[in-house]
Amino acid sequence: MVVRFAGSARATRRRFHFCLIGLAGLFAGSLAASGAEDKKPSPCTEDAMIVFDASGSMSGNQTLGIPNSRARIDEVRAALAQVLPTATKHRRVGLITYGPGPYNQCNVKLDLTPTPDAANLIMSAVNALVPAGKTPLTSAVEKAADVLNYRSKPGVIVVVTDGEETCGGSPCTLAKQLRLTGDQLTVHVIAFRYDGFSWTGGNSVVELMCLADENHGLYARANSEEELVEALEKTLDCPMVSQAGPDDLAR
């Protein structure tokens, strides 16, 4: 009896020991999972590029007949000045401009690669622009994607334009190529004071919507500075799609 009892006690202690090991393993696993959650990247931190339309049409406005109407580019500058201080605190942002330069040319310029706290740098570049030239929107987006190294890592492009591609490119064709070669890229398109009129005879709105749709982005229409601020906050800043779907923007 004594022997059997002693053996039973050892078995009980062994089972209790194994139970403690199991509990320790579960606790360690829980801590590891918690640590993994902590290490997950926070939202809205991917590098971003603003593709800024500074073509000749941005010097005009669509409030014809109203004295002292502001140029469209001034409205875009004012909207960016409101959004950039917040947006650039949690992500690196760069800038590509298209339009300025020799009259009637298809000029694209890389002004800034993705940079931390870039609000002042971007505003300095944007404030110095003199609208001119055509609208090489497609090549500007392609250059922005390359700057973001879109084939290897996530990135965000926010296009602000007041019109269609006028340099022979196809935004929709580019959009499909970008999706096939780098599906982590997001492209948002904000059509500012653009009613869909086409100088080239194509369906420019469909082309711009395709650029966004093919690359996980939003197509937004903004007809005032206030609407532009809202669209920029939902694409470049952090509220984004979690608080607004495409129907909220494309109205």
C-alpha positions in Angstrom: 0.0 0.0 0.0 2.8 2.4 0.9 4.5 1.8 -2.4 1.4 2.2 -4.4 0.6 5.4 -2.6 4.1 6.7 -3.1 3.9 5.9 -6.8 0.5 7.6 -7.1 2.0 10.7 -5.4 4.8 10.8 -7.9 2.4 10.5 -10.7 0.2 13.2 -9.3 3.3 15.5 -8.9 4.3 14.6 -12.5 0.9 15.5 -13.9 0.9 18.7 -11.9 4.4 19.5 -13.2 3.3 18.9 -16.8 0.2 21.0 -16.2 2.4 23.9 -15.1 4.6 23.6 -18.2 1.5 23.6 -20.4 0.2 26.7 -18.7 3.6 28.4 -19.0 3.6 27.5 -22.7 0.1 29.0 -23.2 1.1 32.1 -21.4 4.3 32.5 -23.4 2.3 32.0 -26.6 -0.2 34.6 -25.6 2.6 37.1 -24.9 4.2 36.3 -28.2 0.9 36.9 -30.0 0.5 40.1 -28.1 4.0 41.2 -29.1 3.3 40.3 -32.7 0.2 42.5 -32.6 2.3 45.4 -31.1 4.8 45.0 -34.0 2.2 45.2 -36.7 2.6 48.5 -38.7 0.1 51.1 -37.7 -2.3 52.2 -40.5 -1.6 55.0 -42.9 2.2 54.8 -42.6 3.1 53.7 -46.2 5.2 56.1 -48.2 3.1 58.4 -50.3 3.6 60.5 -53.4 1.4 63.5 -54.4 1.0 63.9 -58.1 0.2 67.6 -58.5 -1.4 69.1 -61.7 0.2 72.4 -62.5 -0.8 72.5 -66.1 -2.0 75.7 -67.8 -5.6 75.1 -66.9 -4.9 75.3 -63.2 -4.4 79.0 -63.6 -8.1 79.4 -64.4 -11.3 78.8 -62.5 -14.8 77.6 -63.0 -16.6 80.5 -61.4 -16.6 82.6 -64.6 -18.1 86.0 -64.4 -17.4 86.3 -60.6 -14.9 89.1 -59.9 -11.8 88.2 -57.9 -12.3 84.5 -58.3 -9.3 82.5 -57.1 -7.2 80.4 -59.5 -7.7 76.6 -59.0 -4.1 76.2 -58.1 -4.5 78.6 -55.2 -7.4 76.6 -53.9 -5.3 73.4 -54.1 -2.5 75.1 -52.3 -4.8 76.2 -49.5 -6.3 72.7 -49.2 -2.8 71.1 -49.0 -1.7 73.6 -46.4 -4.5 72.4 -44.2 -4.0 68.7 -44.6 -0.2 68.2 -44.9 0.8 69.1 -41.3 -1.1 66.2 -40.0 -0.6 63.7 -42.9 3.2 64.1 -42.9 3.5 63.3 -39.2 2.7 59.6 -39.7 4.0 58.9 -43.2 6.8 60.0 -45.5 5.4 62.1 -48.4 7.0 63.2 -51.7 5.9 65.3 -54.6 5.8 65.1 -58.4 4.5 68.0 -60.4 3.5 68.1 -64.1 2.9 71.0 -66.4 5.2 73.9 -65.5 7.9 74.8 -68.0 7.9 75.6 -71.7 4.5 76.4 -73.1 2.5 73.5 -74.5 5.0 70.8 -73.4 4.6 67.6 -71.5 6.8 68.3 -68.5 7.1 66.0 -65.4 9.3 66.9 -62.4 10.2 64.9 -59.3 10.3 67.6 -56.7 10.7 65.5 -53.6 11.1 61.8 -52.8 9.2 60.5 -49.8 10.5 62.5 -46.8 9.6 62.7 -43.1 7.8 65.8 -41.9 7.7 67.1 -45.5 4.8 69.6 -45.2 7.0 72.7 -45.4 9.1 71.3 -48.2 6.1 70.4 -50.3 4.4 73.7 -49.7 7.5 75.6 -50.7 7.6 73.7 -54.0 3.9 74.0 -54.7 3.8 77.7 -53.9 6.6 78.4 -56.4 4.7 76.7 -59.3 3.6 78.8 -62.3 0.9 76.8 -64.1 1.8 76.0 -67.7 2.1 73.2 -70.2 0.0 70.2 -70.9 -1.2 67.3 -68.7 1.1 64.3 -68.8 -0.8 62.6 -66.0 0.0 59.1 -67.0 3.8 59.5 -67.1 3.7 61.4 -63.8 1.8 58.6 -62.1 4.2 56.0 -63.6 7.2 58.0 -62.2 5.6 58.3 -58.8 5.1 54.5 -58.7 8.8 54.0 -59.6 9.9 56.4 -56.8 7.8 54.4 -54.4 9.5 51.1 -55.5 5.9 49.8 -55.9 7.0 46.3 -57.1 8.6 45.6 -53.7 6.5 47.3 -51.0 3.2 49.1 -50.4 2.8 52.7 -51.4 0.1 55.4 -52.0 -0.2 57.8 -54.8 -2.7 60.7 -54.6 -3.3 62.4 -57.9 -4.9 65.9 -57.9 -6.0 67.0 -61.4 -8.4 69.4 -63.0 -8.5 67.6 -66.3 -7.7 64.7 -68.5 -4.5 63.3 -69.9 -3.4 65.4 -72.9 0.0 64.0 -73.7 -1.0 60.7 -75.4 -0.9 58.4 -72.4 -3.7 56.1 -71.2 -4.2 56.2 -67.4 -6.3 53.0 -67.6 -3.7 51.1 -69.5 -1.1 52.2 -67.0 -3.4 51.3 -64.1 -3.6 47.7 -65.3 0.1 47.4 -65.7 0.7 48.7 -62.2 -1.7 46.2 -60.7 -0.1 43.3 -62.5 3.4 44.2 -61.6 2.9 45.6 -58.1 -0.5 44.8 -56.4 0.5 46.6 -53.2 0.2 50.0 -54.7 -2.8 52.2 -54.0 -3.7 55.1 -56.4 -6.3 57.7 -55.4 -7.5 60.2 -58.0 -9.1 63.6 -57.0 -10.8 65.4 -59.8 -10.9 69.0 -58.8 -13.4 71.2 -60.5 -13.5 68.8 -63.4 -16.8 68.3 -65.2 -15.6 65.6 -67.5 -15.1 67.7 -70.6 -12.7 66.1 -73.0 -10.4 68.0 -75.4 -9.3 64.7 -77.0 -12.7 63.2 -77.6 -12.2 60.3 -75.2 -14.1 59.3 -72.0 -11.7 60.9 -69.6 -13.7 60.3 -66.5 -13.8 56.6 -67.2 -10.0 56.7 -67.7 -9.4 58.5 -64.4 -11.8 56.2 -62.5 -10.1 53.2 -64.0 -6.7 54.4 -62.7 -8.1 54.4 -59.1 -10.3 51.3 -59.4 -7.6 49.1 -60.8 -5.2 50.0 -57.9 -7.4 49.8 -54.8 -8.0 53.5 -54.7 -10.8 56.1 -54.6 -12.0 58.4 -57.3 -13.2 61.6 -55.7 -14.8 64.7 -57.2 -14.2 67.9 -55.4 -15.8 71.2 -56.5 -14.7 73.5 -53.8 -11.7 73.9 -51.5 -13.7 72.4 -48.6 -14.5 69.3 -50.6 -10.8 69.0 -51.7 -9.7 69.2 -48.1 -12.1 66.3 -47.3 -10.9 64.2 -50.2 -7.3 64.8 -49.2 -8.0 63.8 -45.6 -9.6 60.6 -46.7 -6.8 59.6 -49.1 -3.5 61.1 -47.9 -4.3 61.6 -44.2 -5.3 58.8 -41.9 -9.2 58.5 -41.7 -9.2 57.1 -45.2 -11.5 54.3 -46.3 -12.3 53.1 -42.8 -14.6 56.1 -42.3 -15.7 56.7 -45.9 -16.4 54.5 -48.8 -16.3 55.4 -52.5 -19.9 56.6 -52.4 -19.1 59.2 -49.9 -16.4 60.7 -52.1 -17.7 60.2 -55.6 -20.8 62.3 -55.2 
